[in-house]
Amino acid sequence: MSRIENLEEHLIRLNQIGIALSNEQDLNKLLATILQEARSFTNAEGGTLYSVEGKRLQFMATQNDVLDQRNNQVSGPIANTKLSLSLTKNSMAGYVGLTGEVIYLDDVYEIPADRPYHFNSQFDRQNQYRSKSMLVLPMKGPDGTILGVLQLINARDKKGEIVSFDPQWEELVMSLASQAAVAIRNVRLTEELKSAYFDTIFRLSVAVEYKDGETVNHIRRMAHYAALIAEEIGFDKDQVELIHYASPMHDIGKIGISESILHKPDQLTPAEYEEMKLHTVMGGRIFAGAKAPVLKMSASIALTHHEKHDGSGYPKGLKGDEIPIEGRIAALADVFDALSSNRCYKPSIPVEKCLEMIKTESGYHFHPEVVDAFMRRLDDVLTIRENYP
C-alpha cells in the first residue's frame, strides 16, 4: 500500500471515529475509544489522557498493552478521578497543556538540558517499565482553548521494536485529539444539564415531603432502595438511574392533600382516608403528558405505588403484572422505609420485624420477584439506612 493510499485509509477512519465520538454519551467508553484510536494511528503501546481543570491536569484514562498483558487485565478510565498534577511547564503534559506545542521525544531519559520540562521516572520504577519514545499533543476546542492533553508512549514498528513516533501522522492525531476534546466537553455538558435537571426534580420531591412532615433522608433512602431492587431485577444502567430519580416523586400528589390529614396523629376516618388516596391520582395528573422519560416514570410511580399484587390496592385495584414494574418496586421501597421510620401516626418498627412483615406480604401486597430481589440486596439496604439515618 502506498503512502497516499495509507493516508486516505486513515482519513476515512478518522471520519468514522469522529461520527462514533459524537454519538457516544458514556464518558468512560468515550475516553477508552479516544485513547485506543490514537494509539492505533501511531502504533503506540500505551497512552494517557488528561483534562485541563483550572491550574491542574486531571488524569482521565490510561492504557498500556505491556502492563495489561503482564497483569492480565484491561486498563481504562482512572478509578481515582482526584488524581492530578500541577499545570506547570515542569512536566511534559503540563508544558503542552500551557503552550499548545507538540512534543516528540526519541527517548524520555535523554531530554535536552535546555528544555523546561523533565521526565518523571517514578511510574517506570514502580512498574518495572521502560518508557522510551513519546508523543504529547494538546486537545483543543474549536476556539483554540486547550481542554486536555493526549500523551502516547512507545511507538512500535512491524517487528515490535520501540521506534520514534512518525511526524507524518501528527495532523491526523491532532485532528483526532480536537474531535476528542469537543466530544468530551459535550458529554460533560450533557451530564451537567442532566445533573441539574435531576437535582431540580429531587428538590421538588423534598418540598412535598416537608409538607408531609418527612425528611430529606426518607427520600434518599427510598430512592436508593428502589434503585437497588431495579438493579437486582436486571434493569440496565439507564433504567436504574431513571427509577432512582423518579421514585422520590411517588408522593408528589400530597401537595393537594390537606395538612390536617397529612399530620393527623390518629387513625384517619373513612372520608379522610378516601381523600388521602387521591394523592396517587393527583400525582399522575401532575405529570400527565410529560415527554421526558424520568417524568413519565414519575407519573407511573405516583399513580401505582399503592397498588397491591393481590388487587386490593388503589386507585385502580390493579393486580399482579398489571401493575407497572416501577410501581411494584416503589411500593416495597416506600413501605419498608415507612415501617422502619418514625411517622406522626406511629413509632418505627425494628428492621427484623419489618422484614418478616414484607416476607409475609409476598404474593399479597408485594410482587414476589420484587421481594426476592430486595432480600438478596439486604446488606446494601442496611448500609443505606446507616448512611442516611
C-alpha positions as a Markdown table, in Angstrom:
| # | Residue | x | y | z |
|---|---|---|---|---|
| 1 | Met | 0.0 | 0.0 | 0.0 |
| 2 | Ser | 1.4 | 3.4 | -1.0 |
| 3 | Arg | 1.7 | 6.3 | 1.5 |
| 4 | Ile | -1.2 | 8.2 | -0.3 |
| 5 | Glu | -3.5 | 5.1 | -0.1 |
| 6 | Asn | -2.5 | 4.7 | 3.6 |
| 7 | Leu | -3.3 | 8.3 | 4.3 |
| 8 | Glu | -6.7 | 8.0 | 2.5 |
| 9 | Glu | -7.5 | 5.0 | 4.6 |
| 10 | His | -6.6 | 6.9 | 7.8 |
| 11 | Leu | -8.7 | 9.9 | 6.8 |
| 12 | Ile | -11.7 | 7.6 | 6.2 |
| 13 | Arg | -11.1 | 6.0 | 9.6 |
| 14 | Leu | -10.8 | 9.5 | 11.2 |
| 15 | Asn | -14.1 | 10.5 | 9.8 |
| 16 | Gln | -15.7 | 7.3 | 11.2 |
| 17 | Ile | -14.1 | 7.9 | 14.6 |
| 18 | Gly | -15.5 | 11.4 | 14.6 |
| 19 | Ile | -19.0 | 10.1 | 14.0 |
| 20 | Ala | -18.6 | 7.5 | 16.7 |
| 21 | Leu | -17.3 | 10.0 | 19.2 |
| 22 | Ser | -20.2 | 12.4 | 18.6 |
| 23 | Asn | -22.7 | 9.7 | 19.3 |
| 24 | Glu | -21.1 | 8.3 | 22.5 |
| 25 | Gln | -22.6 | 9.6 | 25.7 |
| 26 | Asp | -20.8 | 7.4 | 28.2 |
| 27 | Leu | -17.7 | 9.2 | 29.3 |
| 28 | Asn | -15.7 | 6.1 | 30.2 |
| 29 | Lys | -16.4 | 4.5 | 26.9 |
| 30 | Leu | -15.6 | 7.7 | 25.1 |
| 31 | Leu | -12.2 | 8.0 | 26.9 |
| 32 | Ala | -11.3 | 4.4 | 26.1 |
| 33 | Thr | -12.2 | 4.9 | 22.4 |
| 34 | Ile | -10.2 | 8.1 | 22.1 |
| 35 | Leu | -7.1 | 6.5 | 23.6 |
| 36 | Gln | -7.4 | 3.3 | 21.6 |
| 37 | Glu | -7.8 | 5.1 | 18.3 |
| 38 | Ala | -4.9 | 7.5 | 18.9 |
| 39 | Arg | -2.7 | 4.5 | 19.8 |
| 40 | Ser | -3.9 | 2.7 | 16.7 |
| 41 | Phe | -2.9 | 5.6 | 14.4 |
| 42 | Thr | 0.6 | 5.8 | 15.9 |
| 43 | Asn | 1.2 | 2.2 | 16.9 |
| 44 | Ala | 1.7 | 3.3 | 20.5 |
| 45 | Glu | 1.7 | 0.6 | 23.2 |
| 46 | Gly | 0.4 | 3.0 | 25.8 |
| 47 | Gly | -1.1 | 6.4 | 26.4 |
| 48 | Thr | -2.7 | 8.7 | 29.0 |
| 49 | Leu | -5.5 | 11.3 | 28.7 |
| 50 | Tyr | -5.5 | 14.4 | 30.9 |
| 51 | Ser | -8.1 | 17.2 | 31.1 |
| 52 | Val | -7.2 | 20.7 | 32.0 |
| 53 | Glu | -9.0 | 21.7 | 35.2 |
| 54 | Gly | -8.1 | 25.2 | 36.2 |
| 55 | Lys | -4.4 | 25.1 | 37.2 |
| 56 | Arg | -4.2 | 21.3 | 37.3 |
| 57 | Leu | -4.2 | 18.4 | 34.9 |
| 58 | Gln | -6.7 | 15.7 | 35.8 |
| 59 | Phe | -5.9 | 12.1 | 35.0 |
| 60 | Met | -8.8 | 10.8 | 32.9 |
| 61 | Ala | -7.8 | 7.5 | 31.4 |
| 62 | Thr | -4.7 | 5.3 | 30.8 |
| 63 | Gln | -3.9 | 2.3 | 28.6 |
| 64 | Asn | -0.8 | 0.2 | 28.3 |
| 65 | Asp | -0.7 | -3.1 | 26.4 |
| 66 | Val | 2.6 | -4.3 | 28.0 |
| 67 | Leu | 1.4 | -3.8 | 31.6 |
| 68 | Asp | -2.1 | -5.1 | 30.8 |
| 69 | Gln | -0.6 | -8.3 | 29.4 |
| 70 | Arg | 1.8 | -8.7 | 32.4 |
| 71 | Asn | -1.0 | -8.1 | 34.9 |
| 72 | Asn | -3.7 | -10.0 | 32.9 |
| 73 | Gln | -6.1 | -7.0 | 33.0 |
| 74 | Val | -7.6 | -4.2 | 30.8 |
| 75 | Ser | -6.7 | -0.7 | 31.8 |
| 76 | Gly | -9.0 | 2.2 | 31.1 |
| 77 | Pro | -10.6 | 5.2 | 32.9 |
| 78 | Ile | -8.7 | 6.3 | 36.1 |
| 79 | Ala | -10.7 | 4.9 | 39.1 |
| 80 | Asn | -9.4 | 7.7 | 41.3 |
| 81 | Thr | -10.6 | 10.8 | 39.4 |
| 82 | Lys | -8.9 | 13.1 | 42.1 |
| 83 | Leu | -5.5 | 12.0 | 40.8 |
| 84 | Ser | -3.9 | 15.1 | 39.2 |
| 85 | Leu | -0.8 | 17.1 | 38.8 |
| 86 | Ser | 0.1 | 20.8 | 38.6 |
| 87 | Leu | -0.3 | 22.5 | 35.3 |
| 88 | Thr | 3.2 | 23.8 | 35.0 |
| 89 | Lys | 5.9 | 23.7 | 32.4 |
| 90 | Asn | 8.0 | 21.3 | 34.5 |
| 91 | Ser | 6.2 | 18.2 | 33.2 |
| 92 | Met | 5.7 | 17.3 | 29.6 |
| 93 | Ala | 1.9 | 17.1 | 29.9 |
| 94 | Gly | 1.9 | 20.4 | 31.8 |
| 95 | Tyr | 4.1 | 22.1 | 29.2 |
| 96 | Val | 1.8 | 21.0 | 26.3 |
| 97 | Gly | -1.3 | 22.0 | 28.3 |
| 98 | Leu | 0.0 | 25.5 | 28.8 |
| 99 | Thr | 1.7 | 26.2 | 25.4 |
| 100 | Gly | -0.2 | 24.1 | 23.0 |
| 101 | Glu | 3.0 | 22.8 | 21.5 |
| 102 | Val | 3.6 | 19.2 | 20.4 |
| 103 | Ile | 6.4 | 17.3 | 22.0 |
| 104 | Tyr | 8.3 | 14.5 | 20.2 |
| 105 | Leu | 10.9 | 12.6 | 22.1 |
| 106 | Asp | 13.0 | 9.7 | 20.9 |
| 107 | Asp | 14.0 | 8.8 | 24.5 |
| 108 | Val | 12.4 | 10.4 | 27.5 |
| 109 | Tyr | 15.6 | 9.7 | 29.5 |
| 110 | Glu | 17.6 | 11.8 | 27.2 |
| 111 | Ile | 15.7 | 15.1 | 27.1 |
| 112 | Pro | 18.0 | 18.0 | 26.1 |
| 113 | Ala | 19.1 | 20.1 | 29.1 |
| 114 | Asp | 17.7 | 23.3 | 27.6 |
| 115 | Arg | 14.1 | 22.0 | 27.7 |
| 116 | Pro | 11.9 | 23.4 | 30.6 |
| 117 | Tyr | 10.2 | 20.1 | 31.2 |
| 118 | His | 11.6 | 16.8 | 32.5 |
| 119 | Phe | 10.5 | 13.2 | 32.7 |
| 120 | Asn | 9.3 | 11.7 | 36.0 |
| 121 | Ser | 10.6 | 8.1 | 36.1 |
| 122 | Gln | 8.6 | 7.2 | 39.2 |
| 123 | Phe | 6.0 | 5.3 | 37.2 |
| 124 | Asp | 8.7 | 3.3 | 35.4 |
| 125 | Arg | 10.4 | 2.4 | 38.6 |
| 126 | Gln | 7.2 | 1.3 | 40.4 |
| 127 | Asn | 6.0 | -0.8 | 37.5 |
| 128 | Gln | 9.4 | -2.1 | 36.2 |
| 129 | Tyr | 8.6 | -0.5 | 32.9 |
| 130 | Arg | 10.7 | 1.3 | 30.3 |
| 131 | Ser | 9.2 | 4.4 | 28.7 |
| 132 | Lys | 11.2 | 5.5 | 25.7 |
| 133 | Ser | 9.6 | 7.3 | 22.7 |
| 134 | Met | 6.8 | 9.7 | 23.5 |
| 135 | Leu | 4.4 | 12.0 | 21.7 |
| 136 | Val | 2.4 | 14.6 | 23.6 |
| 137 | Leu | -0.3 | 16.7 | 22.0 |
| 138 | Pro | -2.8 | 19.3 | 23.1 |
| 139 | Met | -6.6 | 18.6 | 22.8 |
| 140 | Lys | -8.1 | 21.9 | 21.6 |
| 141 | Gly | -11.6 | 23.1 | 21.3 |
| 142 | Pro | -12.9 | 25.0 | 18.2 |
| 143 | Asp | -11.8 | 28.3 | 19.7 |
| 144 | Gly | -8.3 | 27.1 | 20.3 |
| 145 | Thr | -8.7 | 26.6 | 24.0 |
| 146 | Ile | -6.7 | 23.7 | 25.4 |
| 147 | Leu | -9.1 | 21.4 | 27.0 |
| 148 | Gly | -6.8 | 18.4 | 27.6 |
| 149 | Val | -3.6 | 16.6 | 26.8 |
| 150 | Leu | -3.0 | 13.3 | 24.9 |
| 151 | Gln | 0.2 | 11.5 | 25.8 |
| 152 | Leu | 1.3 | 8.5 | 23.8 |
| 153 | Ile | 4.2 | 6.2 | 24.8 |
| 154 | Asn | 6.5 | 3.8 | 22.9 |
| 155 | Ala | 5.6 | 3.6 | 19.2 |
| 156 | Arg | 6.3 | 0.1 | 17.8 |
| 157 | Asp | 7.3 | -0.9 | 14.3 |
| 158 | Lys | 6.1 | -4.0 | 12.5 |
| 159 | Lys | 8.7 | -6.1 | 14.3 |
| 160 | Gly | 7.6 | -4.9 | 17.7 |
| 161 | Glu | 10.7 | -2.8 | 18.3 |
| 162 | Ile | 10.3 | 0.6 | 20.0 |
| 163 | Val | 10.8 | 3.4 | 17.5 |
| 164 | Ser | 10.3 | 7.1 | 17.3 |
| 165 | Phe | 6.8 | 8.5 | 16.6 |
| 166 | Asp | 6.4 | 9.3 | 12.9 |
| 167 | Pro | 5.7 | 13.1 | 12.4 |
| 168 | Gln | 3.7 | 12.3 | 9.2 |
| 169 | Trp | 0.7 | 11.4 | 11.3 |
| 170 | Glu | 0.8 | 14.5 | 13.5 |
| 171 | Glu | -2.0 | 16.3 | 11.7 |
| 172 | Leu | -4.3 | 13.2 | 11.8 |
| 173 | Val | -3.7 | 12.7 | 15.5 |
| 174 | Met | -4.1 | 16.4 | 16.3 |
| 175 | Ser | -7.4 | 16.2 | 14.4 |
| 176 | Leu | -8.5 | 13.2 | 16.4 |
| 177 | Ala | -7.4 | 15.0 | 19.6 |
| 178 | Ser | -9.5 | 18.0 | 18.7 |
| 179 | Gln | -12.5 | 15.9 | 17.9 |
| 180 | Ala | -12.0 | 14.1 | 21.2 |
| 181 | Ala | -11.8 | 17.3 | 23.1 |
| 182 | Val | -15.1 | 18.5 | 21.7 |
| 183 | Ala | -16.7 | 15.1 | 22.4 |
| 184 | Ile | -15.6 | 15.1 | 26.0 |
| 185 | Arg | -16.8 | 18.7 | 26.5 |
| 186 | Asn | -20.2 | 17.8 | 25.0 |
| 187 | Val | -20.6 | 14.7 | 27.2 |
| 188 | Arg | -19.7 | 16.7 | 30.3 |
| 189 | Leu | -22.2 | 19.5 | 29.4 |
| 190 | Thr | -24.8 | 16.9 | 28.9 |
| 191 | Glu | -24.0 | 15.3 | 32.3 |
| 192 | Glu | -24.1 | 18.8 | 33.9 |
| 193 | Leu | -27.5 | 19.5 | 32.4 |
| 194 | Lys | -28.8 | 16.1 | 33.4 |
| 195 | Ser | -27.5 | 16.6 | 36.9 |
| 196 | Ala | -29.2 | 20.0 | 37.2 |
| 197 | Tyr | -32.4 | 18.5 | 35.9 |
| 198 | Phe | -32.4 | 15.6 | 38.3 |
| 199 | Asp | -31.5 | 17.9 | 41.2 |
| 200 | Thr | -34.5 | 20.1 | 40.4 |
| 201 | Ile | -36.8 | 17.0 | 40.5 |
| 202 | Phe | -35.2 | 15.9 | 43.8 |
| 203 | Arg | -35.7 | 19.3 | 45.4 |
| 204 | Leu | -39.4 | 19.3 | 44.3 |
| 205 | Ser | -39.9 | 16.0 | 46.0 |
| 206 | Val | -38.2 | 17.4 | 49.1 |
| 207 | Ala | -40.7 | 20.2 | 49.2 |
| 208 | Val | -43.6 | 17.8 | 49.1 |
| 209 | Glu | -42.0 | 15.6 | 51.9 |
| 210 | Tyr | -41.6 | 18.7 | 54.1 |
| 211 | Lys | -45.3 | 19.3 | 53.7 |
| 212 | Asp | -45.9 | 15.8 | 54.8 |
| 213 | Gly | -43.5 | 16.2 | 57.8 |
| 214 | Glu | -40.9 | 13.8 | 56.4 |
| 215 | Thr | -37.2 | 14.4 | 56.0 |
| 216 | Val | -34.8 | 14.6 | 53.0 |
| 217 | Asn | -33.2 | 11.3 | 54.1 |
| 218 | His | -36.5 | 9.5 | 53.7 |
| 219 | Ile | -36.4 | 10.4 | 50.0 |
| 220 | Arg | -32.8 | 9.4 | 49.7 |
| 221 | Arg | -33.3 | 6.0 | 51.4 |
| 222 | Met | -36.4 | 5.2 | 49.4 |
| 223 | Ala | -34.7 | 6.2 | 46.1 |
| 224 | His | -31.7 | 4.1 | 46.8 |
| 225 | Tyr | -33.8 | 1.1 | 47.8 |
| 226 | Ala | -35.7 | 1.3 | 44.6 |
| 227 | Ala | -32.5 | 1.6 | 42.5 |
| 228 | Leu | -31.1 | -1.5 | 44.3 |
| 229 | Ile | -34.1 | -3.5 | 43.6 |
| 230 | Ala | -34.2 | -2.5 | 39.9 |
| 231 | Glu | -30.5 | -3.3 | 39.5 |
| 232 | Glu | -31.0 | -6.7 | 41.1 |
| 233 | Ile | -34.0 | -7.5 | 38.9 |
| 234 | Gly | -31.9 | -6.7 | 35.8 |
| 235 | Phe | -32.7 | -3.2 | 34.8 |
| 236 | Asp | -29.9 | -1.7 | 32.6 |
| 237 | Lys | -27.9 | 1.3 | 33.9 |
| 238 | Asp | -30.1 | 3.9 | 32.3 |
| 239 | Gln | -33.3 | 2.4 | 33.7 |
| 240 | Val | -31.8 | 2.1 | 37.2 |
| 241 | Glu | -30.9 | 5.8 | 37.0 |
| 242 | Leu | -34.4 | 6.7 | 35.9 |
| 243 | Ile | -36.1 | 4.8 | 38.8 |
| 244 | His | -33.6 | 6.3 | 41.2 |
| 245 | Tyr | -34.6 | 9.8 | 40.2 |
| 246 | Ala | -38.3 | 9.1 | 39.6 |
| 247 | Ser | -39.2 | 7.2 | 42.8 |
| 248 | Pro | -38.8 | 10.2 | 45.1 |
| 249 | Met | -41.8 | 11.7 | 43.3 |
| 250 | His | -44.1 | 8.9 | 44.4 |
| 251 | Asp | -45.9 | 11.2 | 46.9 |
| 252 | Ile | -45.9 | 14.4 | 44.7 |
| 253 | Gly | -49.7 | 14.3 | 44.8 |
| 254 | Lys | -49.8 | 15.0 | 48.5 |
| 255 | Ile | -49.3 | 18.6 | 47.6 |
| 256 | Gly | -53.0 | 18.7 | 47.0 |
| 257 | Ile | -54.0 | 16.9 | 50.3 |
| 258 | Ser | -55.0 | 18.8 | 53.4 |
| 259 | Glu | -52.2 | 19.2 | 56.0 |
| 260 | Ser | -54.7 | 18.3 | 58.7 |
| 261 | Ile | -54.9 | 14.9 | 57.2 |
| 262 | Leu | -51.2 | 14.5 | 56.4 |
| 263 | His | -50.3 | 15.4 | 60.0 |
| 264 | Lys | -53.1 | 13.7 | 61.8 |
| 265 | Pro | -51.6 | 11.5 | 64.6 |
| 266 | Asp | -54.7 | 9.3 | 64.9 |
| 267 | Gln | -56.3 | 6.9 | 62.5 |
| 268 | Leu | -58.0 | 8.6 | 59.6 |
| 269 | Thr | -61.7 | 8.5 | 59.2 |
| 270 | Pro | -63.1 | 6.7 | 56.2 |
| 271 | Ala | -63.7 | 10.1 | 54.5 |
| 272 | Glu | -60.2 | 11.3 | 55.3 |
| 273 | Tyr | -58.7 | 8.0 | 54.0 |
| 274 | Glu | -60.6 | 8.4 | 50.7 |
| 275 | Glu | -59.1 | 11.9 | 50.4 |
| 276 | Met | -55.6 | 10.7 | 51.2 |
| 277 | Lys | -55.9 | 8.0 | 48.5 |
| 278 | Leu | -56.4 | 10.8 | 45.9 |
| 279 | His | -52.8 | 11.7 | 46.2 |
| 280 | Thr | -52.0 | 8.9 | 43.7 |
| 281 | Val | -54.4 | 10.3 | 41.1 |
| 282 | Met | -53.2 | 13.8 | 41.7 |
| 283 | Gly | -49.6 | 12.7 | 41.3 |
| 284 | Gly | -50.4 | 11.0 | 38.0 |
| 285 | Arg | -52.2 | 14.2 | 36.8 |
| 286 | Ile | -49.3 | 16.4 | 37.7 |
| 287 | Phe | -47.0 | 14.5 | 35.2 |
| 288 | Ala | -49.7 | 13.8 | 32.6 |
| 289 | Gly | -48.4 | 14.5 | 29.1 |
| 290 | Ala | -44.8 | 14.7 | 30.2 |
| 291 | Lys | -42.3 | 13.8 | 27.4 |
| 292 | Ala | -39.1 | 13.3 | 29.5 |
| 293 | Pro | -38.6 | 9.6 | 30.4 |
| 294 | Val | -37.9 | 10.4 | 34.1 |
| 295 | Leu | -41.2 | 12.3 | 34.3 |
| 296 | Lys | -43.1 | 9.6 | 32.5 |
| 297 | Met | -41.8 | 7.1 | 35.1 |
| 298 | Ser | -42.6 | 9.6 | 37.9 |
| 299 | Ala | -46.2 | 9.7 | 36.7 |
| 300 | Ser | -46.4 | 5.9 | 36.7 |
| 301 | Ile | -44.9 | 5.5 | 40.1 |
| 302 | Ala | -47.0 | 8.3 | 41.6 |
| 303 | Leu | -50.2 | 6.6 | 40.3 |
| 304 | Thr | -49.4 | 3.0 | 41.0 |
| 305 | His | -47.2 | 2.8 | 44.2 |
| 306 | His | -50.2 | 1.9 | 46.3 |
| 307 | Glu | -51.5 | -0.8 | 44.1 |
| 308 | Lys | -51.1 | -4.3 | 45.6 |
| 309 | His | -50.2 | -7.6 | 44.0 |
| 310 | Asp | -53.5 | -9.2 | 45.0 |
| 311 | Gly | -55.5 | -6.4 | 43.5 |
| 312 | Ser | -56.6 | -4.9 | 46.9 |
| 313 | Gly | -54.7 | -1.6 | 46.4 |
| 314 | Tyr | -55.7 | 1.8 | 45.0 |
| 315 | Pro | -56.6 | 3.8 | 43.0 |
| 316 | Lys | -57.5 | 1.3 | 40.2 |
| 317 | Gly | -57.2 | -2.1 | 42.0 |
| 318 | Leu | -54.6 | -3.3 | 39.6 |
| 319 | Lys | -53.4 | -6.9 | 40.1 |
| 320 | Gly | -50.1 | -8.7 | 39.6 |
| 321 | Asp | -48.3 | -7.8 | 36.3 |
| 322 | Glu | -51.0 | -5.2 | 35.6 |
| 323 | Ile | -49.0 | -3.0 | 37.9 |
| 324 | Pro | -46.0 | -1.4 | 36.1 |
| 325 | Ile | -42.7 | -2.8 | 37.4 |
| 326 | Glu | -41.6 | 0.6 | 38.6 |
| 327 | Gly | -44.8 | 0.8 | 40.7 |
| 328 | Arg | -44.2 | -2.6 | 42.2 |
| 329 | Ile | -40.6 | -1.6 | 43.1 |
| 330 | Ala | -41.5 | 1.8 | 44.6 |
| 331 | Ala | -44.3 | 0.2 | 46.6 |
| 332 | Leu | -41.9 | -2.1 | 48.5 |
| 333 | Ala | -39.2 | 0.6 | 48.9 |
| 334 | Asp | -41.7 | 3.1 | 50.3 |
| 335 | Val | -43.4 | 0.6 | 52.6 |
| 336 | Phe | -40.1 | -0.7 | 54.1 |
| 337 | Asp | -38.9 | 2.9 | 54.8 |
| 338 | Ala | -42.3 | 3.8 | 56.3 |
| 339 | Leu | -42.4 | 0.8 | 58.5 |
| 340 | Ser | -38.8 | 1.2 | 59.8 |
| 341 | Ser | -39.1 | 5.0 | 60.3 |
| 342 | Asn | -40.9 | 7.2 | 62.9 |
| 343 | Arg | -44.1 | 8.8 | 61.5 |
| 344 | Cys | -46.5 | 11.2 | 63.1 |
| 345 | Tyr | -49.0 | 8.4 | 63.5 |
| 346 | Lys | -46.7 | 5.6 | 64.7 |
| 347 | Pro | -43.2 | 4.8 | 66.0 |
| 348 | Ser | -40.6 | 3.0 | 64.0 |
| 349 | Ile | -40.7 | -0.8 | 63.8 |
| 350 | Pro | -37.5 | -2.8 | 64.2 |
| 351 | Val | -35.9 | -3.8 | 60.9 |
| 352 | Glu | -36.1 | -7.5 | 61.7 |
| 353 | Lys | -39.9 | -7.2 | 62.2 |
| 354 | Cys | -40.2 | -5.1 | 59.0 |
| 355 | Leu | -38.5 | -7.9 | 57.0 |
| 356 | Glu | -40.8 | -10.5 | 58.5 |
| 357 | Met | -43.8 | -8.4 | 57.5 |
| 358 | Ile | -42.6 | -7.9 | 54.0 |
| 359 | Lys | -41.9 | -11.7 | 53.6 |
| 360 | Thr | -45.4 | -12.4 | 54.9 |
| 361 | Glu | -46.9 | -10.0 | 52.3 |
| 362 | Ser | -45.1 | -11.5 | 49.4 |
| 363 | Gly | -47.7 | -12.5 | 46.9 |
| 364 | Tyr | -50.3 | -10.3 | 48.6 |
| 365 | His | -49.2 | -6.8 | 49.0 |
| 366 | Phe | -45.9 | -7.2 | 47.1 |
| 367 | His | -44.8 | -8.9 | 43.9 |
| 368 | Pro | -42.7 | -12.0 | 44.9 |
| 369 | Glu | -39.9 | -11.1 | 42.4 |
| 370 | Val | -39.5 | -7.7 | 44.0 |
| 371 | Val | -39.4 | -9.1 | 47.5 |
| 372 | Asp | -36.8 | -11.7 | 46.5 |
| 373 | Ala | -34.6 | -9.0 | 44.8 |
| 374 | Phe | -34.9 | -6.8 | 47.9 |
| 375 | Met | -33.9 | -9.6 | 50.2 |
| 376 | Arg | -30.9 | -10.5 | 48.1 |
| 377 | Arg | -29.6 | -7.0 | 48.5 |
| 378 | Leu | -30.3 | -6.7 | 52.2 |
| 379 | Asp | -26.7 | -5.9 | 53.1 |
| 380 | Asp | -26.8 | -2.9 | 50.8 |
| 381 | Val | -30.2 | -1.9 | 52.2 |
| 382 | Leu | -28.8 | -1.8 | 55.7 |
| 383 | Thr | -25.8 | 0.2 | 54.5 |
| 384 | Ile | -28.2 | 2.8 | 53.0 |
| 385 | Arg | -30.0 | 3.0 | 56.4 |
| 386 | Glu | -26.7 | 3.7 | 58.1 |
| 387 | Asn | -25.7 | 6.3 | 55.5 |
| 388 | Tyr | -29.0 | 8.2 | 55.7 |
| 389 | Pro | -30.3 | 7.9 | 59.3 |
